[in-house]
């Protein structure tokens, strides 16, 4: 993992995961340097990741007051339980459904939960975080938020996209990716991560996009994309055109066997 700042208020804890045939999927967590520091998601749970150590280079875990889990998928919860131990004063922001899902893996400290639904807000001292349901999501417990001080939208999985290299995936600015390539990556990601969008009524889907246009954030921070500043209109135009997109079809068993053969010594060059 690596770290970099986005403006004065936010640090990105950047990571990525290679998916053969797809590309490198960014996997970000964030620290919002509010009066009451907020950690947004907790990275991958793979054994070679050390989320807590990386976080400690940015903020003392003991100072963390809020852990905002945008949803309880494993690429968002990797360092969660270690962080709960290291940050005894922190409360975990999630939903009733999110807590239920996580409790299937390990009991949660119920007295440290803070249930927050879309449309509600959280005061973290020097700013208010406004919770909302992103237009695209792969988990029904998903809740992003808008920081009204830094004018930043934390969008969870919405707007993500696979990128061609680890360097690009963990980069400091997605503007380094050509606009056409970025649009194609975001459309691919939507077809993989939110396949239901191919079936939705376009008008009803657009009604979920319009609140973001009204929000008009200066910066969008997505779990699965480098930071984006000044690209809100472009991003919203991309997702507004998604209803009816072709569904993603992954490799079948024959393709898997070909991939495994490529990995074997003496396999195809």
N, C-alpha and C positions, 0 to 999 in steps of 0.2 A: 504494500500500500504506500501511497505517497500523499502529501498534503499540499494544498495551495489556497490562498485567500481569494474570495470574490467580494470586492469592496471591503469596507472596514468592519463589516458585521458578521461575515460568514466564512468559515473554513470548510473546504471540501476534503473529505477523506476518500481518495480516489483508488479504485481497484477495478479489475476487469476479469472476465472469464471467457476463454476461447471456446467457441462452439464450432466444431468442424462443419464446413460447408456453409456456415452462416457468417461468421466473423467474430469479432471481439465485442462482447457485451459489457459496457461500462457497468460497474456496481458501486455506486457512491453512497456514503453516509455524510452527514453534515454536522457542524457545530455552529449554532447561532449564539453569538457572543452578546446576549442580552444581559440585563441586570441579574436575571435569574437564568443562568446558562442552560441552553436546550441542546440536547443531542437528538438528531433526526435520523432514525434507523441505525442499525448496528452491524451492517456488512455481512459478508459470507461466513458460513460456519465451517469452512474447510480447515483441516488440521494445520496447514502451513500458514494460515493467517493469524495475526496477533492483533486483533482489533484494539484491545485495551491498551497495549503498548503504544500503538499509533495514536490513539486518542490522547494518551498521556503526554505526547509531545506538543499537543495543542491546548489542552486544558487539564487541570488537575481533576480527575474523576470525582474526588470528594467535593468539588465545588459545583458539580452538575445538579440542577434542581428539577429538570424535566427531561424525560426520554419520550420523544414523540415517535411512536411506531406507526408509520403510515399504513402498514398492513402486516399480518403475521406470516408471510412467506419466508422460506429459509434464507433467501438472499437479503433479507432485511433484519433477521433476528440472530445472526451468527454470534455476536458478542453480547447479547441481551442479558443473560443471567450472570455473566461475569461482571458486567457493568452495574447491575443491581446490587451486587455484593460490594463493589468498589465505591459506589455512590449511595451511601445509606440515607442521604437526605433527599434523593431524587424520587419523583413519582412518575409512574408509567402512564402516558396518555394513549388510550386505545378506545375501543368500543366494546359493548357487551359481547358482540359476536367475536371480535378479535381476541378478547380474553378467553372465551370459550375454546377457540381454536388452539391457542397457545397452551391451555391447560391440559390438552390431550398429550402434550409432550412432557410437561413438568409443572408442578403446582406453582401458581403465582402468589406473591404476597398480596392478598386482597386489600389490606389496609393501605397499600401504596398505589393502587390503581386510581386512575382519574378518567372516567368515561366522558367522552366528548363526541358529539354527533355533528354531522354536516349542518351548517347554519348557526352553530354555537361558536364561542370565542374563548380565548384563554389570555389572561393578563400575566405577562412575565416581567413586570416591573417597569420597563421603559418603553414598552410597546404592547400591542394587542395582536394576537395571532388568530386569524379568522378561518375556521375550518370549513372545508367544502369537499364535495365529491367530484373528483376529476372526471372529464367526459369518457376517458378510457381507463379501464382497470381490469385486473385479472383476479381480484379477490373481493368479495362483497363487503369486507371490513375496511376497505380502503378509505382513508381520509387524508387529504392534503391540507395545506393552509397557505394563507397570504399574510405576510409580515407587513403591517401598515407603516412601519418606520423605514425599512430599507426598500420597500416597494418590490418585494421578491415573492414569487410564487414557488412553493415547494410542491411539486406536482406528482410525487410518487412515480409510478411507472409510465404515466401519460407523457407522450412526446419522445419516448426512448427510441433507440435504433442501434443495430450492430454496426461496428466500424471496422476498417480494414486492418488495423494494427493495434497492438497494446498501447503504443505511444499516442496514437490518436484517441483511443478510448479513454485514456487517463489524462487527456490534454486539459488545458486551462480555458479553452474557448472553442466552442463548436463551430464558430465562424470560420475556422481553418478548413472545414469540410466544404467542398463545393456544394452550392445550393441544390443542384439536381441530384447529387449523390446522397445528400442528407434527406431529401424528400423521399427518395427510394428506400433508404434505410428505415425511415419512420413508418412508411407504408408496410414494409416487410414486418417490422416489429409489431405493428397493430394486428396484422393477419395472424401472427403467432401468439401474441400475448392476450389479445382481446378478440378472439375469433367470432364472437357474437356480433361484432359490428357489421359483418356482411349481411345480417338478417334484420337489422333494425329499420324502423321507419325513418327516412331522412329528416323529416320535419321535427320529429320528436327528439332525434339525436342532436340536431342543430340547437334545439332549445337548451341542451346541456352545455353547449359551447359558448353561447352568448354571455353568460355571466362572466366568463374569463375575458371576453372582449370589453365588458364594462369595467372589470378589475384593471385591465391594461397594465400588467406588471412590467417594470423595467427589465427585470431579470427573471428567467425561469430556471429553476434547479430541479433536475430530474434524476431519479436514481440511476437511470440507464442511458445517460447522455452527458457529455461535458456541459459546463455552464453556458447559458445562452443569454446574451444581453442585446436588447433592441430587435429581437426576432419574433416577438409575440404575434404580430399580424401574419407573418409567414407560417408560423407553427399552426395557428388556428385555421388558416386556409387549407393547410395540408390535412388536418384531421377532419375538417368539415366535408371533405370529399371522400371520406372512407366508407360510408354506407354502400353496400353492394360490392365491396372489394372481394377479389377472389380469395378463397380460403387457402391457407398454407397447408401443404401436404408434406409431411416429413418422410425421411428415408424408410423403406421397408426392410424386411429381413435380408433380402438379396443385397441391398445396398450396404447394410451393416456388415455382411460377410466380406464384401469387396473392401470396405474400409479396414476391417481387421486384417485382411490379407496384405494390405499396403503397409501395416505396421510390423509385419513379421519380417525377420531377417531374410534377405533374398527375395522378398516380395517385389511387386511391380515398382519400377523406379518412378 
